[in-house]
Amino acid sequence: MTSRGEAVVFWDDADAGERVIKLRGREENGFDTTGFGCILGRNARGLIEFQPGTLAQAVIRESLCWEQFGFGCTIEEVIGEDAGLLLAQRWIRPDTTLSPRTLQHRISQWMNERGWEPLRERPDVSVSLRNHAWHRDGMGAFDANETNFILSAEDGALYPIDLVVWPLPE
């Protein structure tokens, strides 16, 4: 279906197209340098940025997404000792009538309504991440952009499909 960043995404034909399968893995197995999925950390200059996550951190990240947003992936299988991670996520049929700019505005409203505050002015967040970074109660939700949310054509709700949800580093 697609390959972006940390995952290769497939249709799950066995499930009548009602979910997608995400395959993540280690760089030496042909995946991006983000490992099993990005987490938040500090770089050598002290800025909050994405860092590659381990298999265990990927599992925690998915549970945090469910905890914070009520939607995410389920763990289907660990491939080999830790060569890959197979995840599944319910397919949401997208409403494609909104422009990316309008969808981004809806995402910002949605996050604000749920008590999340933007980090765009925070100087210790990497400049490239600030515009799509949020926080609430010590938790970060990064990469909250129009490519990581789907507006459902069926119920009009927004669904976060690939946010980096992780505690903000001290």
PALUM-305888 format. One record per residue: x, y, z of N, C-alpha, C, O in turn; residue in one letter. Coordinates in nm, 4 decimals, always signed. Example, Ala and Ser with C-alpha at 12.3 -4.5 7.8 and 13.67 -1.06 7.14 Angstrom:
REM residues 2
MARKOL_+1.3190_-0.5690_+0.7800_+1.2300_-0.4500_+0.7800_+1.3200_-0.3300_+0.7800_+1.4236_-0.3319_+0.8465_A
MARKOL_+1.2850_-0.2250_+0.7080_+1.3670_-0.1060_+0.7140_+1.2900_+0.0030_+0.7870_+1.3409_+0.1138_+0.8039_S
//
This chain:
REM residues 170
MARKOL_+0.0825_-0.1189_+0.0000_+0.0000_+0.0000_+0.0000_+0.0871_+0.1254_+0.0000_+0.0668_+0.2151_-0.0819_M
MARKOL_+0.1849_+0.1321_+0.0925_+0.2739_+0.2472_+0.0976_+0.3952_+0.2136_+0.1832_+0.3966_+0.1136_+0.2550_T
MARKOL_+0.4947_+0.2967_+0.1747_+0.6115_+0.2851_+0.2615_+0.6577_+0.4264_+0.2923_+0.6996_+0.5007_+0.2036_S
MARKOL_+0.6491_+0.4620_+0.4201_+0.6909_+0.5958_+0.4630_+0.7628_+0.5821_+0.5959_+0.7152_+0.5135_+0.6864_R
MARKOL_+0.8757_+0.6463_+0.6073_+0.9430_+0.6556_+0.7357_+0.9721_+0.5214_+0.7972_+1.0605_+0.4487_+0.7518_G
MARKOL_+0.8976_+0.4886_+0.9006_+0.9318_+0.3733_+0.9832_+0.8546_+0.2465_+0.9506_+0.8778_+0.1444_+1.0153_E
MARKOL_+0.7650_+0.2480_+0.8544_+0.6824_+0.1292_+0.8319_+0.6532_+0.1081_+0.6845_+0.6528_+0.2014_+0.6042_A
MARKOL_+0.6288_-0.0180_+0.6519_+0.5715_-0.0563_+0.5235_+0.4280_-0.0970_+0.5552_+0.4044_-0.1764_+0.6463_V
MARKOL_+0.3327_-0.0430_+0.4805_+0.1916_-0.0653_+0.5101_+0.1287_-0.1490_+0.3991_+0.1473_-0.1214_+0.2806_V
MARKOL_+0.0536_-0.2522_+0.4396_-0.0113_-0.3445_+0.3464_-0.1611_-0.3503_+0.3737_-0.2055_-0.3266_+0.4861_F
MARKOL_-0.2388_-0.3820_+0.2701_-0.3783_-0.4193_+0.2904_-0.3802_-0.5568_+0.3536_-0.2952_-0.6403_+0.3229_W
MARKOL_-0.4748_-0.5811_+0.4403_-0.4923_-0.7144_+0.4960_-0.6057_-0.7810_+0.4190_-0.7219_-0.7723_+0.4588_D
MARKOL_-0.5721_-0.8469_+0.3097_-0.6733_-0.9106_+0.2255_-0.7514_-1.0185_+0.2992_-0.8676_-1.0441_+0.2678_D
MARKOL_-0.6879_-1.0813_+0.3965_-0.7558_-1.1874_+0.4711_-0.8680_-1.1326_+0.5586_-0.9553_-1.2077_+0.6020_A
MARKOL_-0.8660_-1.0035_+0.5843_-0.9656_-0.9426_+0.6728_-1.0629_-0.8548_+0.5939_-1.1180_-0.7591_+0.6483_D
MARKOL_-1.0840_-0.8865_+0.4674_-1.1800_-0.8173_+0.3804_-1.1537_-0.6666_+0.3727_-1.2475_-0.5878_+0.3607_A
MARKOL_-1.0269_-0.6269_+0.3796_-0.9935_-0.4856_+0.3648_-1.0373_-0.3977_+0.4804_-1.0491_-0.2763_+0.4636_G
MARKOL_-1.0617_-0.4553_+0.5973_-1.1073_-0.3761_+0.7107_-0.9945_-0.3341_+0.8032_-1.0187_-0.2715_+0.9064_E
MARKOL_-0.8732_-0.3675_+0.7675_-0.7588_-0.3221_+0.8454_-0.6359_-0.3175_+0.7562_-0.6318_-0.3771_+0.6485_R
MARKOL_-0.5370_-0.2455_+0.8040_-0.4079_-0.2414_+0.7361_-0.3053_-0.3047_+0.8292_-0.3221_-0.3077_+0.9511_V
MARKOL_-0.2000_-0.3544_+0.7687_-0.0910_-0.4186_+0.8417_+0.0322_-0.3300_+0.8243_+0.0642_-0.2870_+0.7135_I
MARKOL_+0.1002_-0.3038_+0.9347_+0.2233_-0.2250_+0.9311_+0.3388_-0.3153_+0.9722_+0.3314_-0.3859_+1.0728_K
MARKOL_+0.4439_-0.3119_+0.8943_+0.5629_-0.3891_+0.9239_+0.6758_-0.2918_+0.9552_+0.7105_-0.2067_+0.8733_L
MARKOL_+0.7325_-0.3054_+1.0746_+0.8447_-0.2222_+1.1165_+0.9615_-0.3118_+1.1513_+0.9430_-0.4291_+1.1836_R
MARKOL_+1.0816_-0.2571_+1.1447_+1.1961_-0.3394_+1.1784_+1.3250_-0.2621_+1.1904_+1.3278_-0.1393_+1.1821_G
MARKOL_+1.4304_-0.3362_+1.2099_+1.5618_-0.2770_+1.2308_+1.6258_-0.2365_+1.0989_+1.5980_-0.2944_+0.9939_R
MARKOL_+1.7116_-0.1363_+1.1066_+1.7768_-0.0814_+0.9877_+1.8533_-0.1875_+0.9097_+1.8496_-0.1881_+0.7867_E
MARKOL_+1.9224_-0.2770_+0.9794_+2.0006_-0.3790_+0.9090_+1.9121_-0.4788_+0.8346_+1.9622_-0.5592_+0.7559_E
MARKOL_+1.7818_-0.4743_+0.8587_+1.6875_-0.5596_+0.7866_+1.6143_-0.4826_+0.6769_+1.5131_-0.5292_+0.6246_N
MARKOL_+1.6662_-0.3641_+0.6422_+1.6111_-0.2887_+0.5304_+1.5117_-0.1810_+0.5666_+1.4504_-0.1221_+0.4776_G
MARKOL_+1.4937_-0.1532_+0.6951_+1.3999_-0.0491_+0.7359_+1.4740_+0.0826_+0.7560_+1.5970_+0.0873_+0.7576_F
MARKOL_+1.3970_+0.1882_+0.7713_+1.4510_+0.3216_+0.7935_+1.5329_+0.3240_+0.9230_+1.5301_+0.2283_+1.0004_D
MARKOL_+1.6037_+0.4309_+0.9457_+1.6892_+0.4440_+1.0640_+1.6104_+0.4688_+1.1921_+1.6700_+0.4879_+1.2980_T
MARKOL_+1.4790_+0.4689_+1.1843_+1.3960_+0.4970_+1.3018_+1.3690_+0.3729_+1.3856_+1.2921_+0.3784_+1.4815_T
MARKOL_+1.4305_+0.2630_+1.3508_+1.4111_+0.1416_+1.4295_+1.2687_+0.0914_+1.4187_+1.2108_+0.0885_+1.3101_G
MARKOL_+1.2130_+0.0522_+1.5311_+1.0764_-0.0015_+1.5341_+0.9730_+0.1095_+1.5458_+0.8547_+0.0826_+1.5666_F
MARKOL_+1.0166_+0.2319_+1.5327_+0.9304_+0.3482_+1.5449_+0.9997_+0.4531_+1.6285_+1.0746_+0.4212_+1.7209_G
MARKOL_+0.9747_+0.5772_+1.5960_+1.0391_+0.6864_+1.6681_+0.9851_+0.6998_+1.8097_+0.8697_+0.6684_+1.8388_C
MARKOL_+1.0727_+0.7476_+1.8957_+1.0349_+0.7926_+2.0288_+1.0931_+0.9325_+2.0444_+1.1601_+0.9823_+1.9539_I
MARKOL_+1.0683_+0.9957_+2.1573_+1.1241_+1.1280_+2.1833_+1.2463_+1.1167_+2.2722_+1.2487_+1.0378_+2.3666_L
MARKOL_+1.3464_+1.1953_+2.2417_+1.4669_+1.2016_+2.3235_+1.5331_+1.3359_+2.3026_+1.4825_+1.4206_+2.2290_G
MARKOL_+1.6460_+1.3546_+2.3673_+1.7217_+1.4789_+2.3504_+1.8495_+1.4502_+2.2725_+1.9163_+1.3490_+2.2938_R
MARKOL_+1.8814_+1.5418_+2.1820_+2.0047_+1.5279_+2.1056_+2.1215_+1.5884_+2.1837_+2.1040_+1.6328_+2.2972_N
MARKOL_+2.2390_+1.5900_+2.1239_+2.3597_+1.6389_+2.1914_+2.3478_+1.7871_+2.2298_+2.4155_+1.8321_+2.3222_A
MARKOL_+2.2634_+1.8624_+2.1607_+2.2430_+2.0044_+2.1934_+2.1306_+2.0256_+2.2933_+2.1000_+2.1392_+2.3295_R
MARKOL_+2.0687_+1.9166_+2.3383_+1.9620_+1.9267_+2.4370_+1.8227_+1.9482_+2.3807_+1.7282_+1.9704_+2.4564_G
MARKOL_+1.8085_+1.9421_+2.2487_+1.6774_+1.9615_+2.1858_+1.5992_+1.8307_+2.1815_+1.6558_+1.7235_+2.1601_L
MARKOL_+1.4689_+1.8414_+2.2021_+1.3815_+1.7253_+2.1875_+1.3678_+1.6958_+2.0390_+1.3366_+1.7840_+1.9589_I
MARKOL_+1.3919_+1.5690_+2.0037_+1.3836_+1.5267_+1.8646_+1.3420_+1.3802_+1.8604_+1.3309_+1.3147_+1.9640_E
MARKOL_+1.3190_+1.3293_+1.7391_+1.2896_+1.1883_+1.7214_+1.4174_+1.1083_+1.7352_+1.5241_+1.1503_+1.6904_F
MARKOL_+1.4050_+0.9919_+1.7982_+1.5148_+0.8982_+1.8088_+1.4603_+0.7596_+1.7788_+1.3425_+0.7327_+1.8026_Q
MARKOL_+1.5454_+0.6708_+1.7265_+1.4978_+0.5357_+1.6950_+1.4574_+0.4610_+1.8214_+1.5257_+0.4668_+1.9237_P
MARKOL_+1.3457_+0.3911_+1.8121_+1.2965_+0.3139_+1.9249_+1.3289_+0.1662_+1.9124_+1.3471_+0.1134_+1.8027_G
MARKOL_+1.3357_+0.1019_+2.0258_+1.3573_-0.0424_+2.0298_+1.2237_-0.1138_+2.0126_+1.1183_-0.0503_+2.0079_T
MARKOL_+1.2293_-0.2439_+2.0035_+1.1079_-0.3238_+1.9955_+1.0202_-0.2993_+2.1182_+0.9000_-0.2763_+2.1044_L
MARKOL_+1.0786_-0.3039_+2.2373_+1.0023_-0.2814_+2.3602_+0.9405_-0.1411_+2.3616_+0.8263_-0.1245_+2.4043_A
MARKOL_+1.0147_-0.0409_+2.3156_+0.9624_+0.0950_+2.3125_+0.8489_+0.1093_+2.2118_+0.7570_+0.1882_+2.2335_Q
MARKOL_+0.8539_+0.0344_+2.1023_+0.7454_+0.0377_+2.0039_+0.6156_-0.0139_+2.0653_+0.5083_+0.0407_+2.0398_A
MARKOL_+0.6256_-0.1172_+2.1448_+0.5068_-0.1721_+2.2120_+0.4510_-0.0690_+2.3101_+0.3298_-0.0484_+2.3172_V
MARKOL_+0.5392_-0.0050_+2.3849_+0.4955_+0.0993_+2.4792_+0.4321_+0.2155_+2.4043_+0.3286_+0.2670_+2.4463_I
MARKOL_+0.4930_+0.2572_+2.2940_+0.4393_+0.3685_+2.2152_+0.2972_+0.3391_+2.1675_+0.2108_+0.4266_+2.1723_R
MARKOL_+0.2731_+0.2178_+2.1222_+0.1378_+0.1832_+2.0775_+0.0393_+0.1862_+2.1942_-0.0739_+0.2320_+2.1784_E
MARKOL_+0.0813_+0.1379_+2.3108_-0.0093_+0.1400_+2.4262_-0.0371_+0.2834_+2.4703_-0.1481_+0.3139_+2.5139_S
MARKOL_+0.0614_+0.3710_+2.4598_+0.0400_+0.5118_+2.4939_-0.0573_+0.5790_+2.3972_-0.1373_+0.6634_+2.4374_L
MARKOL_-0.0500_+0.5415_+2.2712_-0.1440_+0.5973_+2.1725_-0.2871_+0.5570_+2.2074_-0.3785_+0.6393_+2.2020_C
MARKOL_-0.3060_+0.4302_+2.2430_-0.4393_+0.3846_+2.2843_-0.4847_+0.4583_+2.4103_-0.5994_+0.5018_+2.4203_W
MARKOL_-0.3937_+0.4714_+2.5052_-0.4264_+0.5362_+2.6322_-0.4635_+0.6838_+2.6130_-0.5591_+0.7326_+2.6733_E
MARKOL_-0.3887_+0.7529_+2.5302_-0.4082_+0.8970_+2.5129_-0.5164_+0.9325_+2.4111_-0.5823_+1.0356_+2.4240_Q
MARKOL_-0.5350_+0.8467_+2.3091_-0.6255_+0.8819_+2.1993_-0.7345_+0.7795_+2.1702_-0.8242_+0.8065_+2.0904_F
MARKOL_-0.7286_+0.6636_+2.2329_-0.8319_+0.5629_+2.2109_-0.8269_+0.4979_+2.0739_-0.9254_+0.4390_+2.0294_G
MARKOL_-0.7131_+0.5081_+2.0068_-0.6990_+0.4487_+1.8741_-0.5516_+0.4227_+1.8494_-0.4665_+0.4983_+1.8963_F
MARKOL_-0.5208_+0.3176_+1.7769_-0.3825_+0.2868_+1.7452_-0.3718_+0.1504_+1.6806_-0.4676_+0.0986_+1.6231_G
MARKOL_-0.2547_+0.0944_+1.6913_-0.2268_-0.0370_+1.6349_-0.2320_-0.1436_+1.7431_-0.2151_-0.1160_+1.8619_C
MARKOL_-0.2559_-0.2655_+1.6987_-0.2428_-0.3805_+1.7868_-0.1216_-0.4603_+1.7397_-0.0886_-0.4621_+1.6211_T
MARKOL_-0.0566_-0.5257_+1.8344_+0.0603_-0.6066_+1.8033_+0.0110_-0.7411_+1.7521_-0.0628_-0.8117_+1.8207_I
MARKOL_+0.0528_-0.7756_+1.6307_+0.0139_-0.9030_+1.5713_+0.1204_-1.0096_+1.5932_+0.0899_-1.1237_+1.6281_E
MARKOL_+0.2468_-0.9702_+1.5720_+0.3528_-1.0706_+1.5817_+0.4899_-1.0030_+1.5854_+0.5123_-0.9002_+1.5215_E
MARKOL_+0.5799_-1.0629_+1.6612_+0.7212_-1.0263_+1.6570_+0.7870_-1.1257_+1.5623_+0.7695_-1.2467_+1.5766_V
MARKOL_+0.8615_-1.0753_+1.4670_+0.9238_-1.1597_+1.3660_+1.0682_-1.1879_+1.4083_+1.1468_-1.0957_+1.4302_I
MARKOL_+1.1014_-1.3157_+1.4192_+1.2347_-1.3535_+1.4653_+1.2532_-1.3114_+1.6101_+1.1560_-1.2868_+1.6815_G
MARKOL_+1.3778_-1.3034_+1.6529_+1.4064_-1.2591_+1.7901_+1.3620_-1.1145_+1.8078_+1.2923_-1.0819_+1.9039_E
MARKOL_+1.4022_-1.0283_+1.7157_+1.3605_-0.8884_+1.7146_+1.3890_-0.8268_+1.5776_+1.4286_-0.7107_+1.5676_D
MARKOL_+1.3683_-0.9064_+1.4721_+1.3960_-0.8611_+1.3366_+1.2870_-0.7686_+1.2834_+1.3153_-0.6767_+1.2066_A
MARKOL_+1.1632_-0.7925_+1.3239_+1.0532_-0.7122_+1.2742_+0.9354_-0.7165_+1.3688_+0.9274_-0.8012_+1.4577_G
MARKOL_+0.8451_-0.6245_+1.3480_+0.7235_-0.6136_+1.4281_+0.6064_-0.5954_+1.3339_+0.6053_-0.5034_+1.2521_L
MARKOL_+0.5083_-0.6827_+1.3452_+0.3890_-0.6764_+1.2625_+0.2761_-0.6181_+1.3465_+0.2421_-0.6712_+1.4523_L
MARKOL_+0.2179_-0.5074_+1.2980_+0.1102_-0.4373_+1.3668_-0.0132_-0.4356_+1.2773_-0.0017_-0.4448_+1.1551_L
MARKOL_-0.1296_-0.4240_+1.3370_-0.2534_-0.4101_+1.2606_-0.3287_-0.2880_+1.3104_-0.3229_-0.2533_+1.4284_A
MARKOL_-0.3993_-0.2232_+1.2186_-0.4789_-0.1055_+1.2537_-0.6078_-0.1068_+1.1718_-0.6074_-0.1372_+1.0525_Q
MARKOL_-0.7168_-0.0733_+1.2381_-0.8462_-0.0691_+1.1689_-0.8402_+0.0306_+1.0540_-0.7898_+0.1419_+1.0692_R
MARKOL_-0.8920_-0.0106_+0.9395_-0.8965_+0.0755_+0.8221_-1.0067_+0.1785_+0.8398_-1.1201_+0.1444_+0.8733_W
MARKOL_-0.9730_+0.3036_+0.8171_-1.0692_+0.4136_+0.8211_-1.0794_+0.4676_+0.6791_-0.9803_+0.5137_+0.6223_I
MARKOL_-1.1984_+0.4619_+0.6223_-1.2169_+0.5169_+0.4868_-1.2103_+0.6685_+0.4964_-1.2911_+0.7293_+0.5666_R
MARKOL_-1.1146_+0.7310_+0.4263_-1.0944_+0.8748_+0.4430_-1.1934_+0.9608_+0.3659_-1.2401_+0.9247_+0.2578_P
MARKOL_-1.2235_+1.0750_+0.4248_-1.2959_+1.1813_+0.3566_-1.1880_+1.2669_+0.2924_-1.1114_+1.3328_+0.3626_D
MARKOL_-1.1812_+1.2668_+0.1626_-1.0741_+1.3366_+0.0920_-1.1172_+1.4731_+0.0391_-1.0493_+1.5304_-0.0461_T
MARKOL_-1.2282_+1.5255_+0.0880_-1.2786_+1.6523_+0.0363_-1.2087_+1.7740_+0.0958_-1.2167_+1.8830_+0.0391_T
MARKOL_-1.1400_+1.7577_+0.2096_-1.0734_+1.8722_+0.2719_-0.9335_+1.8916_+0.2151_-0.8644_+1.7951_+0.1824_L
MARKOL_-0.8932_+2.0161_+0.2039_-0.7556_+2.0455_+0.1639_-0.6634_+2.0110_+0.2811_-0.7086_+2.0071_+0.3955_S
MARKOL_-0.5358_+1.9862_+0.2545_-0.4423_+1.9590_+0.3647_-0.4412_+2.0713_+0.4692_-0.4311_+2.0447_+0.5890_P
MARKOL_-0.4515_+2.1937_+0.4246_-0.4516_+2.3076_+0.5185_-0.5744_+2.3054_+0.6092_-0.5630_+2.3275_+0.7298_R
MARKOL_-0.6909_+2.2790_+0.5519_-0.8139_+2.2721_+0.6310_-0.8091_+2.1537_+0.7269_-0.8515_+2.1648_+0.8419_T
MARKOL_-0.7577_+2.0407_+0.6796_-0.7445_+1.9245_+0.7667_-0.6495_+1.9558_+0.8822_-0.6771_+1.9173_+0.9959_L
MARKOL_-0.5388_+2.0245_+0.8558_-0.4462_+2.0606_+0.9631_-0.5143_+2.1521_+1.0651_-0.4902_+2.1395_+1.1851_Q
MARKOL_-0.5973_+2.2419_+1.0193_-0.6734_+2.3283_+1.1106_-0.7679_+2.2441_+1.1982_-0.7787_+2.2677_+1.3185_H
MARKOL_-0.8351_+2.1472_+1.1378_-0.9236_+2.0575_+1.2139_-0.8448_+1.9778_+1.3175_-0.8921_+1.9579_+1.4294_R
MARKOL_-0.7258_+1.9322_+1.2813_-0.6415_+1.8579_+1.3739_-0.6062_+1.9456_+1.4939_-0.6136_+1.9006_+1.6083_I
MARKOL_-0.5679_+2.0704_+1.4679_-0.5348_+2.1627_+1.5774_-0.6541_+2.1837_+1.6698_-0.6387_+2.1817_+1.7919_S
MARKOL_-0.7714_+2.2036_+1.6136_-0.8927_+2.2182_+1.6957_-0.9165_+2.0929_+1.7787_-0.9448_+2.1018_+1.8982_Q
MARKOL_-0.9054_+1.9783_+1.7169_-0.9283_+1.8493_+1.7815_-0.8340_+1.8308_+1.8993_-0.8763_+1.7889_+2.0070_W
MARKOL_-0.7071_+1.8616_+1.8795_-0.6085_+1.8481_+1.9871_-0.6402_+1.9456_+2.1009_-0.6369_+1.9074_+2.2179_M
MARKOL_-0.6706_+2.0697_+2.0675_-0.7059_+2.1691_+2.1698_-0.8277_+2.1266_+2.2503_-0.8288_+2.1405_+2.3726_N
MARKOL_-0.9294_+2.0755_+2.1840_-1.0519_+2.0319_+2.2526_-1.0252_+1.9201_+2.3524_-1.1011_+1.9028_+2.4477_E
MARKOL_-0.9201_+1.8457_+2.3319_-0.8856_+1.7340_+2.4203_-0.7786_+1.7703_+2.5236_-0.7225_+1.6831_+2.5900_R
MARKOL_-0.7517_+1.8998_+2.5359_-0.6601_+1.9470_+2.6389_-0.5135_+1.9462_+2.6028_-0.4290_+1.9690_+2.6894_G
MARKOL_-0.4807_+1.9208_+2.4777_-0.3414_+1.9230_+2.4335_-0.3028_+2.0664_+2.3994_-0.3830_+2.1418_+2.3443_W
MARKOL_-0.1804_+2.1031_+2.4322_-0.1306_+2.2381_+2.4046_-0.0149_+2.2299_+2.3064_+0.0682_+2.1395_+2.3153_E
MARKOL_-0.0091_+2.3248_+2.2116_+0.0982_+2.3211_+2.1111_+0.2343_+2.3536_+2.1717_+0.2446_+2.4252_+2.2714_P
MARKOL_+0.3378_+2.2994_+2.1094_+0.4760_+2.3233_+2.1515_+0.5516_+2.4099_+2.0507_+0.6746_+2.4144_+2.0537_L
MARKOL_+0.4800_+2.4787_+1.9617_+0.5458_+2.5519_+1.8539_+0.6367_+2.6649_+1.9023_+0.7256_+2.7069_+1.8283_R
MARKOL_+0.6170_+2.7150_+2.0244_+0.7014_+2.8229_+2.0766_+0.8087_+2.7726_+2.1725_+0.8894_+2.8519_+2.2210_E
MARKOL_+0.8112_+2.6445_+2.2004_+0.9044_+2.5924_+2.3004_+1.0446_+2.5793_+2.2398_+1.0634_+2.5050_+2.1435_R
MARKOL_+1.1422_+2.6502_+2.2950_+1.2747_+2.6539_+2.2339_+1.3555_+2.5241_+2.2450_+1.4547_+2.5078_+2.1740_P
MARKOL_+1.3148_+2.4315_+2.3330_+1.3922_+2.3074_+2.3440_+1.3358_+2.1946_+2.2589_+1.3767_+2.0794_+2.2732_D
MARKOL_+1.2416_+2.2273_+2.1701_+1.1906_+2.1297_+2.0740_+1.2557_+2.1605_+1.9394_+1.2581_+2.2759_+1.8965_V
MARKOL_+1.3076_+2.0594_+1.8737_+1.3706_+2.0761_+1.7432_+1.2787_+2.1573_+1.6512_+1.1588_+2.1306_+1.6427_S
MARKOL_+1.3357_+2.2556_+1.5832_+1.2580_+2.3469_+1.4987_+1.1746_+2.2697_+1.3963_+1.0604_+2.3071_+1.3692_V
MARKOL_+1.2294_+2.1640_+1.3398_+1.1573_+2.0889_+1.2359_+1.0351_+2.0147_+1.2903_+0.9502_+1.9721_+1.2120_S
MARKOL_+1.0242_+1.9984_+1.4209_+0.9120_+1.9246_+1.4802_+0.8081_+2.0139_+1.5462_+0.6964_+1.9689_+1.5714_L
MARKOL_+0.8416_+2.1384_+1.5747_+0.7574_+2.2268_+1.6567_+0.6148_+2.2452_+1.6074_+0.5215_+2.2446_+1.6877_R
MARKOL_+0.5964_+2.2614_+1.4786_+0.4625_+2.2946_+1.4277_+0.3611_+2.1825_+1.4413_+0.2408_+2.2057_+1.4290_N
MARKOL_+0.4085_+2.0610_+1.4667_+0.3167_+1.9469_+1.4786_+0.3388_+1.8725_+1.6091_+0.3184_+1.7514_+1.6176_H
MARKOL_+0.3813_+1.9479_+1.7119_+0.4113_+1.8889_+1.8429_+0.3166_+1.9445_+1.9489_+0.2875_+2.0641_+1.9523_A
MARKOL_+0.2696_+1.8551_+2.0351_+0.1723_+1.8901_+2.1384_+0.2134_+1.8258_+2.2705_+0.2921_+1.7312_+2.2732_W
MARKOL_+0.1589_+1.8787_+2.3799_+0.1857_+1.8169_+2.5103_+0.0638_+1.8296_+2.6006_-0.0191_+1.9195_+2.5868_H
MARKOL_+0.0574_+1.7343_+2.6941_-0.0476_+1.7325_+2.7965_+0.0021_+1.6425_+2.9091_+0.0396_+1.5276_+2.8857_R
MARKOL_+0.0022_+1.6948_+3.0300_+0.0379_+1.6156_+3.1486_+0.1690_+1.5386_+3.1327_+0.1769_+1.4212_+3.1691_D
MARKOL_+0.2700_+1.6032_+3.0795_+0.4010_+1.5400_+3.0664_+0.4162_+1.4474_+2.9473_+0.5226_+1.3889_+2.9271_G
MARKOL_+0.3125_+1.4340_+2.8698_+0.3150_+1.3454_+2.7528_+0.3276_+1.4296_+2.6260_+0.2663_+1.5358_+2.6151_M
MARKOL_+0.4066_+1.3821_+2.5313_+0.4181_+1.4479_+2.4022_+0.3417_+1.3712_+2.2955_+0.3336_+1.2485_+2.2998_G
MARKOL_+0.2865_+1.4433_+2.2013_+0.2237_+1.3846_+2.0825_+0.2806_+1.4618_+1.9634_+0.2416_+1.5754_+1.9364_A
MARKOL_+0.3730_+1.3976_+1.8937_+0.4448_+1.4645_+1.7860_+0.4048_+1.4058_+1.6508_+0.3484_+1.2967_+1.6419_F
MARKOL_+0.4360_+1.4821_+1.5462_+0.4054_+1.4443_+1.4085_+0.2552_+1.4467_+1.3826_+0.2038_+1.3711_+1.3002_D
MARKOL_+0.1855_+1.5353_+1.4548_+0.0398_+1.5475_+1.4424_+0.0069_+1.6346_+1.3216_-0.0366_+1.7489_+1.3353_A
MARKOL_+0.0283_+1.5789_+1.2051_+0.0028_+1.6520_+1.0810_-0.0988_+1.5768_+0.9957_-0.1445_+1.4682_+1.0315_N
MARKOL_-0.1325_+1.6369_+0.8826_-0.2400_+1.5822_+0.7979_-0.2077_+1.4465_+0.7373_-0.2984_+1.3799_+0.6874_E
MARKOL_-0.0824_+1.4028_+0.7397_-0.0507_+1.2694_+0.6902_-0.0657_+1.1629_+0.7983_-0.0643_+1.0436_+0.7682_T
MARKOL_-0.0798_+1.2047_+0.9231_-0.0894_+1.1103_+1.0340_-0.2242_+1.1144_+1.1047_-0.2382_+1.0631_+1.2157_N
MARKOL_-0.3225_+1.1749_+1.0411_-0.4614_+1.1732_+1.0861_-0.5482_+1.1408_+0.9654_-0.5161_+1.1778_+0.8525_F
MARKOL_-0.6567_+1.0723_+0.9906_-0.7553_+1.0475_+0.8849_-0.8890_+1.1013_+0.9321_-0.9336_+1.0724_+1.0431_I
MARKOL_-0.9525_+1.1804_+0.8459_-1.0896_+1.2242_+0.8693_-1.1789_+1.1169_+0.8083_-1.1738_+1.0923_+0.6878_L
MARKOL_-1.2602_+1.0538_+0.8910_-1.3434_+0.9429_+0.8456_-1.4591_+0.9903_+0.7591_-1.5315_+1.0829_+0.7958_S
MARKOL_-1.4758_+0.9260_+0.6439_-1.5896_+0.9547_+0.5570_-1.7186_+0.8993_+0.6166_-1.8277_+0.9443_+0.5814_A
MARKOL_-1.7067_+0.8024_+0.7061_-1.8249_+0.7375_+0.7620_-1.8837_+0.8106_+0.8821_-2.0054_+0.8269_+0.8910_E
MARKOL_-1.7984_+0.8548_+0.9749_-1.8528_+0.9185_+1.0950_-1.8044_+1.0615_+1.1165_-1.8426_+1.1248_+1.2149_D
MARKOL_-1.7208_+1.1139_+1.0263_-1.6727_+1.2509_+1.0362_-1.5718_+1.2741_+1.1475_-1.5331_+1.3882_+1.1724_G
MARKOL_-1.5283_+1.1680_+1.2150_-1.4328_+1.1806_+1.3250_-1.2893_+1.1783_+1.2718_-1.2612_+1.1248_+1.1646_A
MARKOL_-1.2011_+1.2374_+1.3496_-1.0586_+1.2311_+1.3196_-0.9966_+1.1136_+1.3938_-1.0296_+1.0882_+1.5096_L
MARKOL_-0.9070_+1.0424_+1.3272_-0.8373_+0.9290_+1.3868_-0.6875_+0.9483_+1.3698_-0.6399_+0.9647_+1.2575_Y
MARKOL_-0.6117_+0.9466_+1.4802_-0.4664_+0.9537_+1.4695_-0.4123_+0.8164_+1.4293_-0.4382_+0.7169_+1.4970_P
MARKOL_-0.3380_+0.8113_+1.3205_-0.2940_+0.6811_+1.2710_-0.1455_+0.6544_+1.2882_-0.1019_+0.5407_+1.2706_I
MARKOL_-0.0665_+0.7554_+1.3221_+0.0765_+0.7289_+1.3352_+0.1470_+0.8395_+1.4120_+0.2528_+0.8858_+1.3695_D
MARKOL_+0.0911_+0.8822_+1.5231_+0.1550_+0.9853_+1.6035_+0.2702_+0.9251_+1.6836_+0.2705_+0.8059_+1.7141_L
MARKOL_+0.3660_+1.0078_+1.7166_+0.4733_+0.9682_+1.8068_+0.4292_+1.0152_+1.9453_+0.4440_+1.1322_+1.9806_V
MARKOL_+0.3750_+0.9219_+2.0222_+0.3252_+0.9505_+2.1561_+0.4263_+0.8931_+2.2548_+0.4512_+0.7726_+2.2585_V
MARKOL_+0.4839_+0.9830_+2.3347_+0.5916_+0.9420_+2.4247_+0.6058_+1.0468_+2.5351_+0.5790_+1.1645_+2.5113_W
MARKOL_+0.6471_+1.0066_+2.6542_+0.6699_+1.1074_+2.7596_+0.7738_+1.2108_+2.7140_+0.8737_+1.1768_+2.6506_P
MARKOL_+0.7482_+1.3352_+2.7474_+0.8457_+1.4396_+2.7139_+0.9731_+1.4167_+2.7930_+0.9678_+1.3950_+2.9141_L
MARKOL_+1.0869_+1.4211_+2.7267_+1.2133_+1.4001_+2.7988_+1.2381_+1.5120_+2.9002_+1.2020_+1.6274_+2.8771_P
MARKOL_+1.2996_+1.4764_+3.0115_+1.3357_+1.5762_+3.1141_+1.4424_+1.6674_+3.0606_+1.4868_+1.7582_+3.1308_E
//
